[in-house]
């Protein structure tokens, strides 16, 4: 895998998010706990809401526009809602957030 350093873990507040601009589009980094980060599309498939502005709870994010809830591990919409957001492999190494650059390239080509 081609891991890309996105910056320090402390740049993303717990139960919060930050946006990273990539070749695949805007990716949101969601920090769900002290040492847990997920990366996913910043755009809700329902009406294009900015997921990074949503509420992070557990391992989920709620879209700020229409309250759709997405699982940050699988990208799947929860409950009666249907749809999926793209997710990307991330890891934390020595206090830095790394994302799989190969996964971003595949998403762009799709």
PALOKOL-338808 format. One record per atom (N, C-alpha, C): residue in one letter; atom name; y, x, z. Coordinates in Angstrom, 1 decimal, padded with zeros to 4 digits. Layout:
BEGIN
{r 'A'; 'CA'; {Y; X; Z}}
...
END
This chain:
BEGIN
{r 'X'; 'N'; {-001.2; 000.8; 000.0}}
{r 'X'; 'CA'; {000.0; 000.0; 000.0}}
{r 'X'; 'C'; {001.2; 000.9; 000.0}}
{r 'X'; 'N'; {002.3; 000.4; -000.6}}
{r 'X'; 'CA'; {003.6; 001.0; -000.7}}
{r 'X'; 'C'; {004.5; 000.4; 000.4}}
{r 'X'; 'N'; {004.6; 001.0; 001.6}}
{r 'X'; 'CA'; {005.3; 000.4; 002.7}}
{r 'X'; 'C'; {006.8; 000.8; 002.6}}
{r 'X'; 'N'; {007.7; -000.2; 002.7}}
{r 'X'; 'CA'; {009.1; 000.1; 002.6}}
{r 'X'; 'C'; {009.7; -000.2; 004.0}}
{r 'X'; 'N'; {010.5; 000.8; 004.4}}
{r 'X'; 'CA'; {011.2; 000.7; 005.7}}
{r 'X'; 'C'; {012.4; -000.2; 005.6}}
{r 'X'; 'N'; {012.4; -001.3; 006.4}}
{r 'X'; 'CA'; {013.5; -002.3; 006.3}}
{r 'X'; 'C'; {014.5; -002.1; 007.5}}
{r 'X'; 'N'; {014.2; -001.2; 008.4}}
{r 'X'; 'CA'; {015.2; -001.0; 009.5}}
{r 'X'; 'C'; {014.5; -001.2; 010.8}}
{r 'X'; 'N'; {015.4; -001.1; 011.9}}
{r 'X'; 'CA'; {014.8; -001.1; 013.2}}
{r 'X'; 'C'; {014.4; -002.5; 013.7}}
{r 'X'; 'N'; {013.4; -002.6; 014.5}}
{r 'X'; 'CA'; {013.0; -003.9; 015.0}}
{r 'X'; 'C'; {014.1; -004.6; 015.8}}
{r 'X'; 'N'; {014.9; -003.8; 016.5}}
{r 'X'; 'CA'; {016.0; -004.4; 017.3}}
{r 'X'; 'C'; {017.1; -005.1; 016.4}}
{r 'X'; 'N'; {017.1; -004.9; 015.1}}
{r 'X'; 'CA'; {018.0; -005.5; 014.3}}
{r 'X'; 'C'; {017.8; -007.0; 014.1}}
{r 'X'; 'N'; {016.5; -007.4; 014.5}}
{r 'X'; 'CA'; {016.2; -008.8; 014.4}}
{r 'X'; 'C'; {016.0; -009.4; 015.8}}
{r 'X'; 'N'; {016.8; -010.4; 016.2}}
{r 'X'; 'CA'; {016.7; -010.9; 017.6}}
{r 'X'; 'C'; {015.4; -011.7; 017.8}}
{r 'X'; 'N'; {014.8; -011.6; 019.0}}
{r 'X'; 'CA'; {013.6; -012.4; 019.3}}
{r 'X'; 'C'; {014.0; -013.9; 019.0}}
{r 'X'; 'N'; {013.0; -014.6; 018.4}}
{r 'X'; 'CA'; {013.1; -016.0; 018.0}}
{r 'X'; 'C'; {014.3; -016.2; 017.0}}
{r 'X'; 'N'; {014.5; -015.1; 016.2}}
{r 'X'; 'CA'; {015.6; -015.2; 015.2}}
{r 'X'; 'C'; {015.1; -014.6; 013.9}}
{r 'X'; 'N'; {016.1; -014.5; 013.0}}
{r 'X'; 'CA'; {015.7; -014.0; 011.6}}
{r 'X'; 'C'; {016.9; -013.2; 011.0}}
{r 'X'; 'N'; {016.6; -012.4; 010.0}}
{r 'X'; 'CA'; {017.5; -011.7; 009.2}}
{r 'X'; 'C'; {017.0; -011.8; 007.8}}
{r 'X'; 'N'; {018.0; -011.7; 006.9}}
{r 'X'; 'CA'; {017.7; -011.7; 005.4}}
{r 'X'; 'C'; {017.7; -010.3; 004.9}}
{r 'X'; 'N'; {016.7; -010.0; 004.0}}
{r 'X'; 'CA'; {016.6; -008.7; 003.3}}
{r 'X'; 'C'; {016.6; -009.1; 001.8}}
{r 'X'; 'N'; {017.5; -008.5; 001.0}}
{r 'X'; 'CA'; {017.6; -008.7; -000.4}}
{r 'X'; 'C'; {016.6; -007.8; -001.1}}
{r 'X'; 'N'; {015.6; -008.3; -001.8}}
{r 'X'; 'CA'; {014.6; -007.5; -002.5}}
{r 'X'; 'C'; {014.6; -007.9; -004.0}}
{r 'X'; 'N'; {013.8; -007.2; -004.8}}
{r 'X'; 'CA'; {013.6; -007.5; -006.2}}
{r 'X'; 'C'; {012.9; -008.9; -006.3}}
{r 'X'; 'N'; {012.2; -009.3; -005.3}}
{r 'X'; 'CA'; {011.5; -010.6; -005.4}}
{r 'X'; 'C'; {012.4; -011.7; -004.9}}
{r 'X'; 'N'; {013.6; -011.4; -004.6}}
{r 'X'; 'CA'; {014.6; -012.4; -004.0}}
{r 'X'; 'C'; {014.8; -012.2; -002.6}}
{r 'X'; 'N'; {015.5; -013.1; -001.9}}
{r 'X'; 'CA'; {015.8; -012.9; -000.5}}
{r 'X'; 'C'; {014.5; -013.2; 000.3}}
{r 'X'; 'N'; {014.2; -012.3; 001.2}}
{r 'X'; 'CA'; {013.1; -012.4; 002.1}}
{r 'X'; 'C'; {013.6; -012.5; 003.5}}
{r 'X'; 'N'; {013.1; -013.4; 004.3}}
{r 'X'; 'CA'; {013.6; -013.5; 005.7}}
{r 'X'; 'C'; {012.5; -012.9; 006.6}}
{r 'X'; 'N'; {013.1; -012.1; 007.5}}
{r 'X'; 'CA'; {012.3; -011.5; 008.5}}
{r 'X'; 'C'; {012.4; -012.3; 009.8}}
{r 'X'; 'N'; {011.3; -012.8; 010.3}}
{r 'X'; 'CA'; {011.3; -013.7; 011.5}}
{r 'X'; 'C'; {010.7; -012.9; 012.7}}
{r 'X'; 'N'; {011.4; -012.8; 013.7}}
{r 'X'; 'CA'; {010.8; -012.1; 014.9}}
{r 'X'; 'C'; {010.4; -013.1; 015.9}}
{r 'X'; 'N'; {009.1; -013.3; 016.1}}
{r 'X'; 'CA'; {008.6; -014.3; 017.0}}
{r 'X'; 'C'; {008.3; -013.8; 018.4}}
{r 'X'; 'N'; {008.3; -012.5; 018.6}}
{r 'X'; 'CA'; {008.0; -012.0; 019.9}}
{r 'X'; 'C'; {008.5; -010.6; 020.0}}
{r 'X'; 'N'; {008.3; -009.9; 021.2}}
{r 'X'; 'CA'; {008.9; -008.6; 021.4}}
{r 'X'; 'C'; {008.4; -007.6; 020.3}}
{r 'X'; 'N'; {007.2; -007.7; 019.8}}
{r 'X'; 'CA'; {006.6; -006.8; 018.8}}
{r 'X'; 'C'; {005.9; -007.5; 017.7}}
{r 'X'; 'N'; {006.5; -008.7; 017.3}}
{r 'X'; 'CA'; {005.8; -009.5; 016.3}}
{r 'X'; 'C'; {006.9; -009.9; 015.3}}
{r 'X'; 'N'; {006.7; -009.6; 014.0}}
{r 'X'; 'CA'; {007.6; -009.9; 012.9}}
{r 'X'; 'C'; {006.8; -010.5; 011.7}}
{r 'X'; 'N'; {007.3; -011.5; 011.1}}
{r 'X'; 'CA'; {006.7; -012.0; 009.9}}
{r 'X'; 'C'; {007.8; -012.0; 008.8}}
{r 'X'; 'N'; {007.3; -011.8; 007.5}}
{r 'X'; 'CA'; {008.2; -011.9; 006.4}}
{r 'X'; 'C'; {007.8; -013.0; 005.5}}
{r 'X'; 'N'; {008.8; -013.8; 005.0}}
{r 'X'; 'CA'; {008.5; -014.9; 004.1}}
{r 'X'; 'C'; {009.7; -015.2; 003.3}}
{r 'X'; 'N'; {009.5; -016.0; 002.3}}
{r 'X'; 'CA'; {010.6; -016.4; 001.4}}
{r 'X'; 'C'; {011.7; -017.1; 002.3}}
{r 'X'; 'N'; {012.9; -016.9; 002.0}}
{r 'X'; 'CA'; {014.0; -017.5; 002.7}}
{r 'X'; 'C'; {014.3; -018.9; 002.2}}
{r 'X'; 'N'; {013.7; -019.4; 001.2}}
{r 'X'; 'CA'; {014.0; -020.7; 000.6}}
{r 'X'; 'C'; {012.9; -021.7; 000.8}}
{r 'X'; 'N'; {013.3; -022.8; 001.4}}
{r 'X'; 'CA'; {012.4; -023.9; 001.6}}
{r 'X'; 'C'; {012.1; -024.6; 000.3}}
{r 'X'; 'N'; {010.8; -024.8; 000.0}}
{r 'X'; 'CA'; {010.4; -025.4; -001.3}}
{r 'X'; 'C'; {010.8; -026.9; -001.4}}
{r 'X'; 'N'; {011.2; -027.5; -000.3}}
{r 'X'; 'CA'; {011.6; -028.9; -000.4}}
{r 'X'; 'C'; {012.9; -029.1; -001.1}}
{r 'X'; 'N'; {014.0; -028.6; -000.5}}
{r 'X'; 'CA'; {015.3; -028.7; -001.1}}
{r 'X'; 'C'; {016.1; -027.4; -001.1}}
{r 'X'; 'N'; {015.4; -026.3; -000.9}}
{r 'X'; 'CA'; {016.1; -025.0; -001.0}}
{r 'X'; 'C'; {016.8; -024.6; 000.3}}
{r 'X'; 'N'; {016.5; -025.2; 001.4}}
{r 'X'; 'CA'; {017.2; -024.8; 002.6}}
{r 'X'; 'C'; {017.0; -023.3; 003.0}}
{r 'X'; 'N'; {017.9; -022.7; 003.7}}
{r 'X'; 'CA'; {017.8; -021.3; 004.1}}
{r 'X'; 'C'; {017.0; -021.2; 005.4}}
{r 'X'; 'N'; {015.8; -020.8; 005.2}}
{r 'X'; 'CA'; {014.9; -020.8; 006.4}}
{r 'X'; 'C'; {015.3; -019.8; 007.5}}
{r 'X'; 'N'; {016.0; -018.7; 007.1}}
{r 'X'; 'CA'; {016.5; -017.8; 008.1}}
{r 'X'; 'C'; {017.5; -018.4; 009.0}}
{r 'X'; 'N'; {018.0; -019.6; 008.7}}
{r 'X'; 'CA'; {019.0; -020.3; 009.6}}
{r 'X'; 'C'; {018.3; -021.4; 010.4}}
{r 'X'; 'N'; {016.9; -021.4; 010.2}}
{r 'X'; 'CA'; {016.2; -022.4; 010.9}}
{r 'X'; 'C'; {015.8; -022.0; 012.3}}
{r 'X'; 'N'; {015.0; -022.8; 013.0}}
{r 'X'; 'CA'; {014.6; -022.6; 014.4}}
{r 'X'; 'C'; {013.2; -021.9; 014.3}}
{r 'X'; 'N'; {013.1; -020.7; 015.0}}
{r 'X'; 'CA'; {011.9; -020.0; 015.1}}
{r 'X'; 'C'; {011.2; -020.4; 016.4}}
{r 'X'; 'N'; {010.0; -020.9; 016.3}}
{r 'X'; 'CA'; {009.3; -021.4; 017.5}}
{r 'X'; 'C'; {007.8; -021.1; 017.4}}
{r 'X'; 'N'; {007.3; -020.4; 018.3}}
{r 'X'; 'CA'; {005.9; -019.9; 018.2}}
{r 'X'; 'C'; {005.8; -019.0; 017.0}}
{r 'X'; 'N'; {004.8; -019.3; 016.1}}
{r 'X'; 'CA'; {004.7; -018.6; 014.8}}
{r 'X'; 'C'; {005.1; -019.5; 013.7}}
{r 'X'; 'N'; {006.1; -020.3; 013.9}}
{r 'X'; 'CA'; {006.6; -021.3; 012.9}}
{r 'X'; 'C'; {008.1; -021.2; 012.8}}
{r 'X'; 'N'; {008.6; -021.7; 011.6}}
{r 'X'; 'CA'; {010.0; -021.9; 011.4}}
{r 'X'; 'C'; {010.3; -023.3; 010.9}}
{r 'X'; 'N'; {011.4; -023.9; 011.4}}
{r 'X'; 'CA'; {011.7; -025.2; 011.0}}
{r 'X'; 'C'; {013.0; -025.1; 010.1}}
{r 'X'; 'N'; {012.9; -025.7; 008.9}}
{r 'X'; 'CA'; {014.0; -025.7; 008.0}}
{r 'X'; 'C'; {015.2; -026.4; 008.6}}
{r 'X'; 'N'; {016.4; -025.8; 008.5}}
{r 'X'; 'CA'; {017.6; -026.4; 009.1}}
{r 'X'; 'C'; {018.1; -027.6; 008.3}}
{r 'X'; 'N'; {017.6; -027.9; 007.1}}
{r 'X'; 'CA'; {018.1; -029.1; 006.4}}
{r 'X'; 'C'; {017.3; -030.3; 006.6}}
{r 'X'; 'N'; {016.0; -030.3; 006.6}}
{r 'X'; 'CA'; {015.2; -031.5; 006.7}}
{r 'X'; 'C'; {014.1; -031.4; 007.7}}
{r 'X'; 'N'; {014.1; -030.4; 008.5}}
{r 'X'; 'CA'; {013.1; -030.2; 009.6}}
{r 'X'; 'C'; {011.7; -030.0; 009.1}}
{r 'X'; 'N'; {011.5; -029.5; 007.9}}
{r 'X'; 'CA'; {010.1; -029.2; 007.5}}
{r 'X'; 'C'; {009.7; -027.9; 008.3}}
{r 'X'; 'N'; {008.4; -027.9; 008.8}}
{r 'X'; 'CA'; {007.9; -026.8; 009.6}}
{r 'X'; 'C'; {006.9; -026.0; 008.8}}
{r 'X'; 'N'; {007.1; -024.6; 008.8}}
{r 'X'; 'CA'; {006.2; -023.7; 008.1}}
{r 'X'; 'C'; {005.5; -022.8; 009.0}}
{r 'X'; 'N'; {004.2; -022.5; 008.8}}
{r 'X'; 'CA'; {003.5; -021.5; 009.5}}
{r 'X'; 'C'; {003.9; -020.2; 008.9}}
{r 'X'; 'N'; {004.3; -019.2; 009.8}}
{r 'X'; 'CA'; {004.8; -017.9; 009.3}}
{r 'X'; 'C'; {003.6; -017.0; 008.9}}
{r 'X'; 'N'; {002.4; -017.3; 009.3}}
{r 'X'; 'CA'; {001.3; -016.5; 009.0}}
{r 'X'; 'C'; {000.8; -016.9; 007.6}}
{r 'X'; 'N'; {000.6; -018.2; 007.3}}
{r 'X'; 'CA'; {000.0; -018.6; 006.1}}
{r 'X'; 'C'; {001.1; -019.1; 005.1}}
{r 'X'; 'N'; {002.3; -019.5; 005.5}}
{r 'X'; 'CA'; {003.3; -020.1; 004.7}}
{r 'X'; 'C'; {003.1; -021.5; 004.4}}
{r 'X'; 'N'; {002.1; -022.1; 004.9}}
{r 'X'; 'CA'; {001.8; -023.6; 004.7}}
{r 'X'; 'C'; {002.7; -024.5; 005.5}}
{r 'X'; 'N'; {003.1; -025.6; 004.9}}
{r 'X'; 'CA'; {003.9; -026.6; 005.5}}
{r 'X'; 'C'; {003.0; -027.3; 006.6}}
{r 'X'; 'N'; {003.5; -027.7; 007.7}}
{r 'X'; 'CA'; {002.8; -028.3; 008.7}}
{r 'X'; 'C'; {003.0; -029.8; 008.7}}
{r 'X'; 'N'; {002.0; -030.6; 009.4}}
{r 'X'; 'CA'; {002.2; -032.0; 009.5}}
{r 'X'; 'C'; {002.0; -032.7; 008.2}}
{r 'X'; 'N'; {002.8; -033.7; 007.9}}
{r 'X'; 'CA'; {002.6; -034.5; 006.7}}
{r 'X'; 'C'; {003.3; -033.9; 005.5}}
{r 'X'; 'N'; {004.1; -032.8; 005.7}}
{r 'X'; 'CA'; {004.8; -032.2; 004.6}}
{r 'X'; 'C'; {003.8; -031.4; 003.8}}
{r 'X'; 'N'; {004.2; -031.2; 002.5}}
{r 'X'; 'CA'; {003.3; -030.4; 001.6}}
{r 'X'; 'C'; {004.1; -029.3; 001.0}}
{r 'X'; 'N'; {003.5; -028.2; 000.8}}
{r 'X'; 'CA'; {004.2; -027.1; 000.2}}
{r 'X'; 'C'; {003.9; -025.8; 000.9}}
{r 'X'; 'N'; {004.4; -024.7; 000.4}}
{r 'X'; 'CA'; {004.1; -023.4; 000.9}}
{r 'X'; 'C'; {005.2; -022.5; 000.6}}
{r 'X'; 'N'; {005.5; -021.6; 001.5}}
{r 'X'; 'CA'; {006.5; -020.5; 001.2}}
{r 'X'; 'C'; {005.7; -019.2; 001.0}}
{r 'X'; 'N'; {006.2; -018.3; 000.3}}
{r 'X'; 'CA'; {005.6; -017.0; 000.1}}
{r 'X'; 'C'; {005.7; -016.2; 001.4}}
{r 'X'; 'N'; {004.6; -015.5; 001.7}}
{r 'X'; 'CA'; {004.6; -014.6; 002.9}}
{r 'X'; 'C'; {004.3; -013.2; 002.4}}
{r 'X'; 'N'; {004.7; -012.2; 003.2}}
{r 'X'; 'CA'; {004.5; -010.8; 002.8}}
{r 'X'; 'C'; {004.0; -010.0; 004.0}}
{r 'X'; 'N'; {003.1; -009.1; 003.8}}
{r 'X'; 'CA'; {002.6; -008.3; 004.9}}
{r 'X'; 'C'; {003.7; -007.4; 005.4}}
{r 'X'; 'N'; {003.8; -007.4; 006.7}}
{r 'X'; 'CA'; {004.7; -006.5; 007.4}}
{r 'X'; 'C'; {004.0; -005.8; 008.6}}
{r 'X'; 'N'; {004.5; -004.7; 009.0}}
{r 'X'; 'CA'; {004.0; -004.1; 010.2}}
{r 'X'; 'C'; {005.1; -003.4; 010.9}}
{r 'X'; 'N'; {004.9; -003.0; 012.2}}
{r 'X'; 'CA'; {005.9; -002.3; 013.0}}
{r 'X'; 'C'; {005.3; -001.0; 013.3}}
{r 'X'; 'N'; {006.1; 000.1; 013.0}}
{r 'X'; 'CA'; {005.7; 001.4; 013.2}}
{r 'X'; 'C'; {006.8; 002.2; 013.8}}
{r 'X'; 'N'; {006.6; 002.7; 015.0}}
{r 'X'; 'CA'; {007.6; 003.5; 015.7}}
{r 'X'; 'C'; {009.0; 002.8; 015.8}}
{r 'X'; 'N'; {008.9; 001.5; 016.1}}
{r 'X'; 'CA'; {010.1; 000.7; 016.2}}
{r 'X'; 'C'; {010.8; 000.3; 014.9}}
{r 'X'; 'N'; {010.1; 000.5; 013.8}}
{r 'X'; 'CA'; {010.7; 000.2; 012.5}}
{r 'X'; 'C'; {009.9; -000.9; 011.8}}
{r 'X'; 'N'; {010.5; -001.8; 011.1}}
{r 'X'; 'CA'; {009.9; -002.8; 010.4}}
{r 'X'; 'C'; {009.6; -002.3; 009.0}}
{r 'X'; 'N'; {008.3; -002.4; 008.6}}
{r 'X'; 'CA'; {007.9; -002.0; 007.2}}
{r 'X'; 'C'; {007.3; -003.2; 006.5}}
{r 'X'; 'N'; {007.6; -003.3; 005.2}}
{r 'X'; 'CA'; {007.1; -004.4; 004.4}}
{r 'X'; 'C'; {006.3; -003.8; 003.2}}
{r 'X'; 'N'; {005.3; -004.5; 002.8}}
{r 'X'; 'CA'; {004.4; -004.1; 001.7}}
{r 'X'; 'C'; {005.2; -004.3; 000.4}}
{r 'X'; 'N'; {005.7; -003.2; -000.2}}
{r 'X'; 'CA'; {006.4; -003.2; -001.4}}
{r 'X'; 'C'; {005.6; -003.7; -002.6}}
{r 'X'; 'N'; {004.3; -003.4; -002.6}}
{r 'X'; 'CA'; {003.4; -003.9; -003.7}}
{r 'X'; 'C'; {003.3; -005.4; -003.7}}
{r 'X'; 'N'; {003.3; -006.0; -002.5}}
{r 'X'; 'CA'; {003.3; -007.5; -002.5}}
{r 'X'; 'C'; {004.5; -008.1; -003.0}}
{r 'X'; 'N'; {005.7; -007.4; -002.8}}
{r 'X'; 'CA'; {006.9; -007.9; -003.3}}
{r 'X'; 'C'; {006.9; -007.8; -004.8}}
{r 'X'; 'N'; {006.3; -006.8; -005.4}}
{r 'X'; 'CA'; {006.3; -006.6; -006.8}}
{r 'X'; 'C'; {005.4; -007.6; -007.5}}
{r 'X'; 'N'; {004.3; -008.0; -006.8}}
{r 'X'; 'CA'; {003.4; -009.0; -007.4}}
{r 'X'; 'C'; {004.0; -010.3; -007.4}}
{r 'X'; 'N'; {004.8; -010.6; -006.3}}
{r 'X'; 'CA'; {005.5; -011.9; -006.3}}
{r 'X'; 'C'; {006.5; -012.0; -007.4}}
{r 'X'; 'N'; {007.2; -011.0; -007.7}}
{r 'X'; 'CA'; {008.2; -011.0; -008.8}}
{r 'X'; 'C'; {007.5; -011.2; -010.1}}
{r 'X'; 'N'; {006.4; -010.6; -010.3}}
{r 'X'; 'CA'; {005.7; -010.8; -011.6}}
{r 'X'; 'C'; {005.1; -012.1; -011.8}}
{r 'X'; 'N'; {004.8; -012.8; -010.7}}
{r 'X'; 'CA'; {004.1; -014.1; -010.8}}
{r 'X'; 'C'; {005.0; -015.2; -011.4}}
END
